[in-house]
Amino acid sequence: MKFIYNINGVIYSITLLLYLTIYLGMLMQILLGIVQVLFFFILLFNYDKFSEKIKNHLKVYGVLSGIYLVCFFSELYPRNNWMILILITLIPMSIGGYFTYIVHQLNRKVI
């Protein structure tokens, strides 16, 4: 669990830092998303060991990520430039921040 906590924290922090250049932040956000989804699947293998609160957080994260990915890849998003910018930056970083919160809660309870 500590490995997931540390790697996720480092990658999330680097992504936020690279958003100072915007373009590099967007590129790093792709890596962040891939890593967080992989960590989510790893956490699902240990799902029965977690408290109900953590289980509920993982369910919410799974649903949010699934809805986002379906909307993004099915092109169900508006054609307004501001809405596209929000779709590709703000929403994924918010979901990533939520996963970082979940991993932080896990780290506090497990270790």
Helices and strands as residue ranges (DSSP letters): H 2-18, H 23-45, G 47-49, H 52-73, H 81-85, I 86-90, H 91-110
